[in-house]
Amino acid sequence: MEFSLDTLHGWLAHYGVAVFALAAFVDTFGPTGLVSPASLLFPAAGYFCAEGLAPTWPSLLVMWGAAFVGNLLTYGLGRLSGGWLPSRVRRHVPRVRRMLEREGPVLLVAYHFANPLRALVPVLCGNLGYPLGRYLLYSTPGLMAWIGGLFAMGYFGFHVVAGADPAWQRVLSGLALTGMLVLGWYVWRGLKRAGDDLDAEDEG
């Protein structure tokens, strides 16, 4: 067991930042973001950084940067796609157009917190010709809040557990694990619902 933990610690020390960045990119790049629960690694990244297995600020900055690139590429795919969007995505164009007209900046800040929208909004904004500068102006703070919030959950969660009385550490660790399971269920449920909705629309 000690050998396994030491191996994990050494592996994270060498590759942790790259893994966190890859998770952030996969989560925000449209084709993979719609089916991947990569955001589950964000609180884990905060926990490992708090434990000293990876540098905190470099990890967070690289995650933000990778997510920004994923968002930008997804927007670009939408802009270049023209009328060649897959039918399962194209069906959402009228709905997203109405949401942009009604809610605009609020939607672009908040969509990162909803699984299906996180993958669909960037590509549809690009396809609709929504101005790139305005999109990035509102979307980027939401992106940073989404990743930073989950990262902070893991980071401060470690300090709560580490600073607790030994008798309570197992309880707090159990609560943290339960929280991760609940988050995983939420992500899985959102992805499944999005897929079911798209399949239902295709059949309709």
C-alpha positions as protocol buffer text, in pm:
chain_id: "A"
residue {
  index: 1
  type: MET
  ca { x: 0 y: 0 z: 0 }
}
residue {
  index: 2
  type: GLU
  ca { x: 279 y: 240 z: 88 }
}
residue {
  index: 3
  type: PHE
  ca { x: 452 y: 159 z: -239 }
}
residue {
  index: 4
  type: SER
  ca { x: 134 y: 234 z: -432 }
}
residue {
  index: 5
  type: LEU
  ca { x: 85 y: 568 z: -257 }
}
residue {
  index: 6
  type: ASP
  ca { x: 448 y: 664 z: -310 }
}
residue {
  index: 7
  type: THR
  ca { x: 417 y: 575 z: -677 }
}
residue {
  index: 8
  type: LEU
  ca { x: 102 y: 785 z: -709 }
}
residue {
  index: 9
  type: HIS
  ca { x: 266 y: 1079 z: -534 }
}
residue {
  index: 10
  type: GLY
  ca { x: 570 y: 1062 z: -759 }
}
residue {
  index: 11
  type: TRP
  ca { x: 355 y: 1031 z: -1069 }
}
residue {
  index: 12
  type: LEU
  ca { x: 147 y: 1334 z: -969 }
}
residue {
  index: 13
  type: ALA
  ca { x: 459 y: 1535 z: -895 }
}
residue {
  index: 14
  type: HIS
  ca { x: 580 y: 1475 z: -1252 }
}
residue {
  index: 15
  type: TYR
  ca { x: 258 y: 1468 z: -1454 }
}
residue {
  index: 16
  type: GLY
  ca { x: -14 y: 1616 z: -1234 }
}
residue {
  index: 17
  type: VAL
  ca { x: -25 y: 1960 z: -1396 }
}
residue {
  index: 18
  type: ALA
  ca { x: -47 y: 1806 z: -1743 }
}
residue {
  index: 19
  type: VAL
  ca { x: -329 y: 1574 z: -1636 }
}
residue {
  index: 20
  type: PHE
  ca { x: -524 y: 1861 z: -1479 }
}
residue {
  index: 21
  type: ALA
  ca { x: -480 y: 2067 z: -1796 }
}
residue {
  index: 22
  type: LEU
  ca { x: -596 y: 1778 z: -2014 }
}
residue {
  index: 23
  type: ALA
  ca { x: -905 y: 1735 z: -1796 }
}
residue {
  index: 24
  type: ALA
  ca { x: -988 y: 2105 z: -1830 }
}
residue {
  index: 25
  type: PHE
  ca { x: -950 y: 2091 z: -2208 }
}
residue {
  index: 26
  type: VAL
  ca { x: -1156 y: 1774 z: -2245 }
}
residue {
  index: 27
  type: ASP
  ca { x: -1432 y: 1922 z: -2028 }
}
residue {
  index: 28
  type: THR
  ca { x: -1464 y: 2240 z: -2237 }
}
residue {
  index: 29
  type: PHE
  ca { x: -1398 y: 2111 z: -2589 }
}
residue {
  index: 30
  type: GLY
  ca { x: -1740 y: 2052 z: -2742 }
}
residue {
  index: 31
  type: PRO
  ca { x: -1705 y: 1704 z: -2898 }
}
residue {
  index: 32
  type: THR
  ca { x: -1560 y: 1557 z: -2577 }
}
residue {
  index: 33
  type: GLY
  ca { x: -1730 y: 1784 z: -2324 }
}
residue {
  index: 34
  type: LEU
  ca { x: -2074 y: 1648 z: -2408 }
}
residue {
  index: 35
  type: VAL
  ca { x: -1982 y: 1293 z: -2306 }
}
residue {
  index: 36
  type: SER
  ca { x: -1694 y: 1330 z: -2060 }
}
residue {
  index: 37
  type: PRO
  ca { x: -1719 y: 1375 z: -1680 }
}
residue {
  index: 38
  type: ALA
  ca { x: -1368 y: 1527 z: -1674 }
}
residue {
  index: 39
  type: SER
  ca { x: -1482 y: 1802 z: -1437 }
}
residue {
  index: 40
  type: LEU
  ca { x: -1473 y: 1544 z: -1157 }
}
residue {
  index: 41
  type: LEU
  ca { x: -1095 y: 1587 z: -1160 }
}
residue {
  index: 42
  type: PHE
  ca { x: -1115 y: 1957 z: -1071 }
}
residue {
  index: 43
  type: PRO
  ca { x: -1180 y: 1906 z: -696 }
}
residue {
  index: 44
  type: ALA
  ca { x: -926 y: 1623 z: -700 }
}
residue {
  index: 45
  type: ALA
  ca { x: -672 y: 1866 z: -845 }
}
residue {
  index: 46
  type: GLY
  ca { x: -736 y: 2108 z: -559 }
}
residue {
  index: 47
  type: TYR
  ca { x: -698 y: 1829 z: -305 }
}
residue {
  index: 48
  type: PHE
  ca { x: -370 y: 1706 z: -450 }
}
residue {
  index: 49
  type: CYS
  ca { x: -234 y: 2061 z: -469 }
}
residue {
  index: 50
  type: ALA
  ca { x: -324 y: 2124 z: -105 }
}
residue {
  index: 51
  type: GLU
  ca { x: -144 y: 1802 z: -17 }
}
residue {
  index: 52
  type: GLY
  ca { x: 168 y: 1937 z: -187 }
}
residue {
  index: 53
  type: LEU
  ca { x: 171 y: 1686 z: -472 }
}
residue {
  index: 54
  type: ALA
  ca { x: 142 y: 1956 z: -739 }
}
residue {
  index: 55
  type: PRO
  ca { x: 199 y: 2335 z: -741 }
}
residue {
  index: 56
  type: THR
  ca { x: -123 y: 2521 z: -666 }
}
residue {
  index: 57
  type: TRP
  ca { x: -117 y: 2836 z: -878 }
}
residue {
  index: 58
  type: PRO
  ca { x: 58 y: 2684 z: -1181 }
}
residue {
  index: 59
  type: SER
  ca { x: -198 y: 2402 z: -1179 }
}
residue {
  index: 60
  type: LEU
  ca { x: -493 y: 2638 z: -1159 }
}
residue {
  index: 61
  type: LEU
  ca { x: -355 y: 2877 z: -1420 }
}
residue {
  index: 62
  type: VAL
  ca { x: -280 y: 2594 z: -1662 }
}
residue {
  index: 63
  type: MET
  ca { x: -630 y: 2453 z: -1609 }
}
residue {
  index: 64
  type: TRP
  ca { x: -783 y: 2792 z: -1684 }
}
residue {
  index: 65
  type: GLY
  ca { x: -565 y: 2828 z: -1993 }
}
residue {
  index: 66
  type: ALA
  ca { x: -648 y: 2481 z: -2126 }
}
residue {
  index: 67
  type: ALA
  ca { x: -1019 y: 2538 z: -2067 }
}
residue {
  index: 68
  type: PHE
  ca { x: -1000 y: 2875 z: -2244 }
}
residue {
  index: 69
  type: VAL
  ca { x: -840 y: 2706 z: -2546 }
}
residue {
  index: 70
  type: GLY
  ca { x: -1107 y: 2435 z: -2543 }
}
residue {
  index: 71
  type: ASN
  ca { x: -1380 y: 2698 z: -2537 }
}
residue {
  index: 72
  type: LEU
  ca { x: -1217 y: 2899 z: -2814 }
}
residue {
  index: 73
  type: LEU
  ca { x: -1171 y: 2596 z: -3039 }
}
residue {
  index: 74
  type: THR
  ca { x: -1532 y: 2492 z: -2985 }
}
residue {
  index: 75
  type: TYR
  ca { x: -1650 y: 2840 z: -3081 }
}
residue {
  index: 76
  type: GLY
  ca { x: -1424 y: 2819 z: -3388 }
}
residue {
  index: 77
  type: LEU
  ca { x: -1574 y: 2484 z: -3487 }
}
residue {
  index: 78
  type: GLY
  ca { x: -1916 y: 2643 z: -3479 }
}
residue {
  index: 79
  type: ARG
  ca { x: -1802 y: 2942 z: -3683 }
}
residue {
  index: 80
  type: LEU
  ca { x: -1639 y: 2722 z: -3949 }
}
residue {
  index: 81
  type: SER
  ca { x: -1916 y: 2464 z: -3964 }
}
residue {
  index: 82
  type: GLY
  ca { x: -2166 y: 2685 z: -4145 }
}
residue {
  index: 83
  type: GLY
  ca { x: -2467 y: 2467 z: -4223 }
}
residue {
  index: 84
  type: TRP
  ca { x: -2276 y: 2146 z: -4160 }
}
residue {
  index: 85
  type: LEU
  ca { x: -2357 y: 2109 z: -3792 }
}
residue {
  index: 86
  type: PRO
  ca { x: -2473 y: 1758 z: -3695 }
}
residue {
  index: 87
  type: SER
  ca { x: -2852 y: 1740 z: -3683 }
}
residue {
  index: 88
  type: ARG
  ca { x: -2844 y: 1657 z: -3311 }
}
residue {
  index: 89
  type: VAL
  ca { x: -2669 y: 1988 z: -3247 }
}
residue {
  index: 90
  type: ARG
  ca { x: -2840 y: 2196 z: -3516 }
}
residue {
  index: 91
  type: ARG
  ca { x: -3180 y: 2133 z: -3356 }
}
residue {
  index: 92
  type: HIS
  ca { x: -3071 y: 2347 z: -3061 }
}
residue {
  index: 93
  type: VAL
  ca { x: -2991 y: 2656 z: -3270 }
}
residue {
  index: 94
  type: PRO
  ca { x: -3336 y: 2822 z: -3236 }
}
residue {
  index: 95
  type: ARG
  ca { x: -3344 y: 2759 z: -2862 }
}
residue {
  index: 96
  type: VAL
  ca { x: -2997 y: 2898 z: -2799 }
}
residue {
  index: 97
  type: ARG
  ca { x: -3071 y: 3198 z: -3023 }
}
residue {
  index: 98
  type: ARG
  ca { x: -3378 y: 3279 z: -2812 }
}
residue {
  index: 99
  type: MET
  ca { x: -3180 y: 3235 z: -2490 }
}
residue {
  index: 100
  type: LEU
  ca { x: -2909 y: 3470 z: -2617 }
}
residue {
  index: 101
  type: GLU
  ca { x: -3170 y: 3729 z: -2711 }
}
residue {
  index: 102
  type: ARG
  ca { x: -3346 y: 3707 z: -2374 }
}
residue {
  index: 103
  type: GLU
  ca { x: -3060 y: 3651 z: -2132 }
}
residue {
  index: 104
  type: GLY
  ca { x: -2741 y: 3729 z: -2325 }
}
residue {
  index: 105
  type: PRO
  ca { x: -2457 y: 3796 z: -2077 }
}
residue {
  index: 106
  type: VAL
  ca { x: -2625 y: 3599 z: -1796 }
}
residue {
  index: 107
  type: LEU
  ca { x: -2639 y: 3288 z: -2012 }
}
residue {
  index: 108
  type: LEU
  ca { x: -2276 y: 3322 z: -2121 }
}
residue {
  index: 109
  type: VAL
  ca { x: -2155 y: 3355 z: -1762 }
}
residue {
  index: 110
  type: ALA
  ca { x: -2372 y: 3077 z: -1620 }
}
residue {
  index: 111
  type: TYR
  ca { x: -2376 y: 2807 z: -1889 }
}
residue {
  index: 112
  type: HIS
  ca { x: -2051 y: 2652 z: -1763 }
}
residue {
  index: 113
  type: PHE
  ca { x: -2239 y: 2524 z: -1458 }
}
residue {
  index: 114
  type: ALA
  ca { x: -2481 y: 2313 z: -1667 }
}
residue {
  index: 115
  type: ASN
  ca { x: -2345 y: 2000 z: -1832 }
}
residue {
  index: 116
  type: PRO
  ca { x: -2527 y: 1999 z: -2167 }
}
residue {
  index: 117
  type: LEU
  ca { x: -2499 y: 2375 z: -2216 }
}
residue {
  index: 118
  type: ARG
  ca { x: -2126 y: 2371 z: -2143 }
}
residue {
  index: 119
  type: ALA
  ca { x: -2069 y: 2170 z: -2460 }
}
residue {
  index: 120
  type: LEU
  ca { x: -2340 y: 2323 z: -2680 }
}
residue {
  index: 121
  type: VAL
  ca { x: -2333 y: 2698 z: -2618 }
}
residue {
  index: 122
  type: PRO
  ca { x: -1982 y: 2772 z: -2755 }
}
residue {
  index: 123
  type: VAL
  ca { x: -2030 y: 2587 z: -3083 }
}
residue {
  index: 124
  type: LEU
  ca { x: -2376 y: 2736 z: -3133 }
}
residue {
  index: 125
  type: CYS
  ca { x: -2253 y: 3087 z: -3052 }
}
residue {
  index: 126
  type: GLY
  ca { x: -1990 y: 3043 z: -3321 }
}
residue {
  index: 127
  type: ASN
  ca { x: -2244 y: 2904 z: -3566 }
}
residue {
  index: 128
  type: LEU
  ca { x: -2484 y: 3193 z: -3501 }
}
residue {
  index: 129
  type: GLY
  ca { x: -2209 y: 3449 z: -3557 }
}
residue {
  index: 130
  type: TYR
  ca { x: -2222 y: 3582 z: -3202 }
}
residue {
  index: 131
  type: PRO
  ca { x: -1931 y: 3831 z: -3171 }
}
residue {
  index: 132
  type: LEU
  ca { x: -1620 y: 3654 z: -3044 }
}
residue {
  index: 133
  type: GLY
  ca { x: -1504 y: 3944 z: -2827 }
}
residue {
  index: 134
  type: ARG
  ca { x: -1839 y: 3970 z: -2652 }
}
residue {
  index: 135
  type: TYR
  ca { x: -1858 y: 3594 z: -2610 }
}
residue {
  index: 136
  type: LEU
  ca { x: -1515 y: 3579 z: -2445 }
}
residue {
  index: 137
  type: LEU
  ca { x: -1588 y: 3885 z: -2230 }
}
residue {
  index: 138
  type: TYR
  ca { x: -1881 y: 3714 z: -2059 }
}
residue {
  index: 139
  type: SER
  ca { x: -1787 y: 3349 z: -2094 }
}
residue {
  index: 140
  type: THR
  ca { x: -1435 y: 3367 z: -1950 }
}
residue {
  index: 141
  type: PRO
  ca { x: -1534 y: 3483 z: -1596 }
}
residue {
  index: 142
  type: GLY
  ca { x: -1793 y: 3204 z: -1581 }
}
residue {
  index: 143
  type: LEU
  ca { x: -1532 y: 2954 z: -1696 }
}
residue {
  index: 144
  type: MET
  ca { x: -1287 y: 3067 z: -1428 }
}
residue {
  index: 145
  type: ALA
  ca { x: -1557 y: 3056 z: -1159 }
}
residue {
  index: 146
  type: TRP
  ca { x: -1665 y: 2704 z: -1259 }
}
residue {
  index: 147
  type: ILE
  ca { x: -1316 y: 2555 z: -1251 }
}
residue {
  index: 148
  type: GLY
  ca { x: -1194 y: 2767 z: -961 }
}
residue {
  index: 149
  type: GLY
  ca { x: -1495 y: 2680 z: -747 }
}
residue {
  index: 150
  type: LEU
  ca { x: -1450 y: 2305 z: -789 }
}
residue {
  index: 151
  type: PHE
  ca { x: -1075 y: 2338 z: -739 }
}
residue {
  index: 152
  type: ALA
  ca { x: -1135 y: 2533 z: -416 }
}
residue {
  index: 153
  type: MET
  ca { x: -1371 y: 2261 z: -289 }
}
residue {
  index: 154
  type: GLY
  ca { x: -1090 y: 2008 z: -302 }
}
residue {
  index: 155
  type: TYR
  ca { x: -821 y: 2248 z: -183 }
}
residue {
  index: 156
  type: PHE
  ca { x: -999 y: 2371 z: 128 }
}
residue {
  index: 157
  type: GLY
  ca { x: -1154 y: 2031 z: 185 }
}
residue {
  index: 158
  type: PHE
  ca { x: -805 y: 1888 z: 236 }
}
residue {
  index: 159
  type: HIS
  ca { x: -720 y: 2156 z: 492 }
}
residue {
  index: 160
  type: VAL
  ca { x: -1044 y: 2093 z: 681 }
}
residue {
  index: 161
  type: VAL
  ca { x: -970 y: 1722 z: 701 }
}
residue {
  index: 162
  type: ALA
  ca { x: -599 y: 1766 z: 780 }
}
residue {
  index: 163
  type: GLY
  ca { x: -669 y: 2021 z: 1055 }
}
residue {
  index: 164
  type: ALA
  ca { x: -940 y: 1819 z: 1224 }
}
residue {
  index: 165
  type: ASP
  ca { x: -904 y: 1609 z: 1535 }
}
residue {
  index: 166
  type: PRO
  ca { x: -784 y: 1260 z: 1436 }
}
residue {
  index: 167
  type: ALA
  ca { x: -1109 y: 1114 z: 1564 }
}
residue {
  index: 168
  type: TRP
  ca { x: -1300 y: 1324 z: 1311 }
}
residue {
  index: 169
  type: GLN
  ca { x: -1068 y: 1283 z: 1015 }
}
residue {
  index: 170
  type: ARG
  ca { x: -1232 y: 962 z: 896 }
}
residue {
  index: 171
  type: VAL
  ca { x: -1576 y: 1116 z: 928 }
}
residue {
  index: 172
  type: LEU
  ca { x: -1473 y: 1422 z: 730 }
}
residue {
  index: 173
  type: SER
  ca { x: -1298 y: 1208 z: 471 }
}
residue {
  index: 174
  type: GLY
  ca { x: -1618 y: 1006 z: 436 }
}
residue {
  index: 175
  type: LEU
  ca { x: -1821 y: 1323 z: 390 }
}
residue {
  index: 176
  type: ALA
  ca { x: -1576 y: 1446 z: 128 }
}
residue {
  index: 177
  type: LEU
  ca { x: -1602 y: 1114 z: -56 }
}
residue {
  index: 178
  type: THR
  ca { x: -1981 y: 1134 z: -37 }
}
residue {
  index: 179
  type: GLY
  ca { x: -1967 y: 1483 z: -183 }
}
residue {
  index: 180
  type: MET
  ca { x: -1755 y: 1359 z: -472 }
}
residue {
  index: 181
  type: LEU
  ca { x: -2002 y: 1076 z: -536 }
}
residue {
  index: 182
  type: VAL
  ca { x: -2292 y: 1320 z: -535 }
}
residue {
  index: 183
  type: LEU
  ca { x: -2106 y: 1544 z: -778 }
}
residue {
  index: 184
  type: GLY
  ca { x: -2031 y: 1245 z: -997 }
}
residue {
  index: 185
  type: TRP
  ca { x: -2397 y: 1146 z: -993 }
}
residue {
  index: 186
  type: TYR
  ca { x: -2496 y: 1501 z: -1087 }
}
residue {
  index: 187
  type: VAL
  ca { x: -2252 y: 1506 z: -1379 }
}
residue {
  index: 188
  type: TRP
  ca { x: -2358 y: 1160 z: -1498 }
}
residue {
  index: 189
  type: ARG
  ca { x: -2727 y: 1248 z: -1468 }
}
residue {
  index: 190
  type: GLY
  ca { x: -2678 y: 1570 z: -1664 }
}
residue {
  index: 191
  type: LEU
  ca { x: -2488 y: 1393 z: -1941 }
}
residue {
  index: 192
  type: LYS
  ca { x: -2746 y: 1113 z: -1958 }
}
residue {
  index: 193
  type: ARG
  ca { x: -3035 y: 1358 z: -1968 }
}
residue {
  index: 194
  type: ALA
  ca { x: -2867 y: 1555 z: -2245 }
}
residue {
  index: 195
  type: GLY
  ca { x: -2815 y: 1240 z: -2449 }
}
residue {
  index: 196
  type: ASP
  ca { x: -3173 y: 1126 z: -2391 }
}
residue {
  index: 197
  type: ASP
  ca { x: -3307 y: 1466 z: -2495 }
}
residue {
  index: 198
  type: LEU
  ca { x: -3101 y: 1466 z: -2813 }
}
residue {
  index: 199
  type: ASP
  ca { x: -3211 y: 1111 z: -2897 }
}
residue {
  index: 200
  type: ALA
  ca { x: -3575 y: 1202 z: -2837 }
}
residue {
  index: 201
  type: GLU
  ca { x: -3546 y: 1501 z: -3069 }
}
residue {
  index: 202
  type: ASP
  ca { x: -3381 y: 1288 z: -3336 }
}
residue {
  index: 203
  type: GLU
  ca { x: -3666 y: 1035 z: -3318 }
}
residue {
  index: 204
  type: GLY
  ca { x: -3919 y: 1318 z: -3332 }
}
